[in-house]
């Protein structure tokens, strides 16, 4: 049963430093602190969203609200931005000014994996079970988290439009790899110049860029204005260039070890993970829960199908939740 208004659910926003990098966290539900082991009020389960790239938490605002309501407001639903994929508020720098040696290359792909593990270690009690919901490159990060930290109490990992192999060989990868790996610096100057535009003009440019969509989530438009920040876009493009080079072979060993915990959801017209990637993983893991989208959802589902995706995930996880 759904709440009368998903927009009215409790939503707490934080900008923190994690591994020395600015990080944006959105928390749905009344739970703001899950780190105190001795608290009797801790929920049994946390739903944590690992975003795609751009990994701005705001893109998932409608999604976590819809998911929280679909779960009858019983469990916290959090989304943690990628390190540096946000425009920090006034007075906060992108990198923490400290003498403490933090993680090297936190903005790179490996750094983003350690960033999420560090966030969990510092902010979530080890007694709380996890449902990890990952999107795009977040699926690669999630598999790496499960491999590196087998002690995590992962009940389920839901991998949406998973870019977990051969990214540079995908149709979109072939187009983007030269741009990301050789020409990305050329994009910084236009972004810098555009950053001086008034906020209203930036919003109009975003609406124009997304004009082909019948319905576009309003939070996606406000979030996209962050892409006019040079620091933010530099971190996004740097991570993307590493994705093209490092996401090559599917980690079938980790998948096999965790197969009963995983749900894969592939798109039919996804140019980042084409359908033959689905056919091959389905053949390699015939007993896995590997699904093909029948609704025509786009890879960037957060732009216009957040509520639909949240409803599907709620339905998929009903059996797991009744066993808690």
PEBELGI-V989871 format. One record per backbone hydrogen bond with DSSP energy under -1.0 kcal/mol. CO is the residue of the C=O (numbers start at 0). NH is the residue of the N-H. Records with the same first field share a line. If there is no record, write none. Layout:
CO = NH + NH
//
This chain:
4 = 7
5 = 8
9 = 28
11 = 26
13 = 24
15 = 22
17 = 20
19 = 95
20 = 17
21 = 83
22 = 15
23 = 80
24 = 13
25 = 78
26 = 11
27 = 76
33 = 124
35 = 38
43 = 128
45 = 130
46 = 77
47 = 132
48 = 79
49 = 134
54 = 81
55 = 58
56 = 59
57 = 60
59 = 63
60 = 64
61 = 65
62 = 66
63 = 67
64 = 68
65 = 69
66 = 70
67 = 72
68 = 71
70 = 73
75 = 46
76 = 27
77 = 48
78 = 25
81 = 84
83 = 85
88 = 91
93 = 21
95 = 97
104 = 107
107 = 111
108 = 112
109 = 113
110 = 114
111 = 115
112 = 116
113 = 117
114 = 118
115 = 119
116 = 120
117 = 121
118 = 122
119 = 123
124 = 127
128 = 45
129 = 154 + 155
130 = 47
131 = 157
132 = 49
133 = 159
134 = 137
135 = 138
136 = 140
137 = 141
138 = 142
139 = 143
140 = 144
141 = 145
142 = 146
143 = 147
144 = 148
148 = 151
151 = 153
152 = 129
155 = 131
156 = 262
157 = 133
158 = 264
159 = 135
161 = 163
166 = 169
169 = 173
170 = 174
171 = 175
172 = 176
175 = 179
176 = 180
177 = 181
182 = 185
183 = 186
184 = 187
186 = 190
187 = 191
188 = 192
189 = 193
190 = 194
192 = 195
193 = 196
197 = 201
198 = 202
199 = 203
200 = 204
201 = 205
202 = 206
203 = 207
204 = 208
205 = 209
207 = 210
209 = 212
216 = 219 + 220
217 = 221
218 = 222
219 = 223
222 = 225
223 = 226
224 = 227
225 = 228
228 = 232
229 = 233
230 = 234
231 = 235
232 = 236
233 = 237
234 = 238
235 = 239
236 = 240
237 = 241
238 = 242
239 = 243
240 = 244
241 = 245
242 = 246
245 = 247
246 = 166
247 = 165
249 = 251
250 = 254
251 = 255
252 = 256
253 = 257
257 = 260
258 = 261
260 = 156
262 = 158
263 = 290
264 = 160
265 = 292
270 = 171
273 = 276
274 = 278
275 = 279
276 = 280
277 = 281
278 = 282
279 = 283
280 = 284
284 = 287
287 = 289
288 = 263
290 = 265
298 = 300
299 = 302
300 = 303 + 304
302 = 216
304 = 308
305 = 309
306 = 310
307 = 311
308 = 312
309 = 313
310 = 314
311 = 315
312 = 316
316 = 320
317 = 321
320 = 323
//
